Amino acid sequence: MTAAPTSLAALAALDDLLADAERLDAASPLAHVRDRFELPEGLVYLDGNSLGALPKAVPDAVADVVRRQWGSQLIASWNDEDWWGAQVRVGDQVGLLVGAAAGQTVVTDSTSVNLFKTVVGAARLRPGRRVVLIDPDSFPTDLYVTDAAARLADLDVRRVHPRDAVAAIAEVGDDLALASYSQVDYRTGEQWDLVSITEAAHAVGALACWDLCHSAGAMEVGLDEGGADLAVGCGYKYLNGGPGAPAFLYVAERHLADFDQPLSGWHGHARPFEMGGTFEPAPGITRGRVGTPPLVSLLALEAALTAFEGLTPAAVREQSLSVTALFISALDAAGVLGDDLTLATPREPERRGSQVSLRHPQAFAVVQALIARGVVGDFRESDIVRLGFAPLYVTHVDAVTAARHLVEVLDGREFERDEFTRRGAVT
Ligand SMILES: *Cc1c(COP(=O)(O)O)cnc(C)c1O
């Protein structure tokens, strides 16, 4: 390597921060929570916002589901293991992490499918109103599904950035059915104010739906307290449910009796085993279900959620802010933020989620170079280096270690190497 040496002052500053990081980790109330996860030795895993790490409780739980519940008990497990009630049971566990009292959250389907239910369901809760507001920078599936649902339900989707949402909501007024926003931007990590957007929607008689894919399991959400009407979120990101884990759907208690979601399958029926020919929705959040759920994945998620035992969302959030703040301090101390490398994530704690995103003209190659050094983040079009700090298992030492590798990648201009600039089919 013909690298320009990182300045000695920068390295000394990072060494000091590493000592601080060790102290912070030792004093953290989450110090032993990392031990609840299987993580490859030496890896700094900053992609838990794409696929959460494996909680140690999961493999045995899955083996039990497969060998005993399926293999020995067979069909009896629907009753004996309460497979039938698992979606609502696990939903209540997710509810604890997002500030939802029991009976309003169900684990079911994917986030994409649940968004479809919320858009059509909201239109039916607010008949005669035609406008739906959504962030133009939303995760693409949110845009696609909202457009498709709107086409079927004859709604008018308007793409308005969340920073302008409150004003836009007032302007649309009584034609607004739904304001549908992500609490945390998947690309920049910016957090939007759930309470003010929800209140603005209520002030004109509309509903608010929140996509919690990048907040559930990483921070306080406070759905009930914030007055949210509807919410969706992922099981496989900060909830660590594993690849393809089912997602969740929240419907506030006050809307449940009238929530008429468009995918009326038999698992959402009031009396599914009557096998009647007419759909009648189950009372409560059970009506958010559709068909037979992927039970192995669902019960893997249930086991994964035990990694949160004894932790409040406030404690999780505190750890997240502490680790991300230390990472940003390390970049400041090393003097790497400037023309080529800039923060895409707000510095103010109340304005960021649990990730730090950086812009760099060679972001793709920077991410590849970091991965080669054992620091796994991801690239997001067009210039974002996205680093997720899952608070249950990313430590302060990880944060400083990641910063140091980033400094070395930049100083050594490793992002110019052919092996890191070539793009494969899957990024
Ligand atoms: C990850 C993510 C999704 C993923 O949706 P799936 O249906 O699980 O593929 C949707 N929306 C947002 C905001 C996400 O971050």
The ligand as a Tripos MOL2 file, in Angstrom:
@<TRIPOS>MOLECULE
LIG
   15    15     1     0     0
SMALL
NO_CHARGES

@<TRIPOS>ATOM
      1 C1        -36.5090   -1.8950    4.7890 C.3       1 LIG1
      2 C2        -37.6710   -1.0450    4.4360 C.ar      1 LIG1
      3 C3        -38.7710   -1.5690    3.7660 C.ar      1 LIG1
      4 C4        -38.7620   -3.0060    3.3400 C.3       1 LIG1
      5 O1        -39.9990   -3.4700    2.9580 O.3       1 LIG1
      6 P1        -40.1960   -5.0370    2.7330 P.3       1 LIG1
      7 O2        -41.6040   -5.1510    2.3630 O.co2     1 LIG1
      8 O3        -39.8100   -5.7200    3.9960 O.co2     1 LIG1
      9 O4        -39.2660   -5.4540    1.6470 O.co2     1 LIG1
     10 C5        -39.8480   -0.7300    3.5240 C.ar      1 LIG1
     11 N1        -39.8270    0.5700    3.8990 N.ar      1 LIG1
     12 C6        -38.7670    1.1110    4.5410 C.ar      1 LIG1
     13 C7        -38.7870    2.5390    4.9560 C.3       1 LIG1
     14 C8        -37.6570    0.3230    4.8060 C.ar      1 LIG1
     15 O5        -36.6010    0.8530    5.4120 O.3       1 LIG1
@<TRIPOS>BOND
     1     1     2 1
     2     2     3 ar
     3     2    14 ar
     4     3     4 1
     5     3    10 ar
     6     4     5 1
     7     5     6 1
     8     6     7 2
     9     6     8 1
    10     6     9 1
    11    10    11 ar
    12    11    12 ar
    13    12    13 1
    14    12    14 ar
    15    14    15 1
@<TRIPOS>SUBSTRUCTURE
     1 LIG1         1 GROUP 0 **** ****
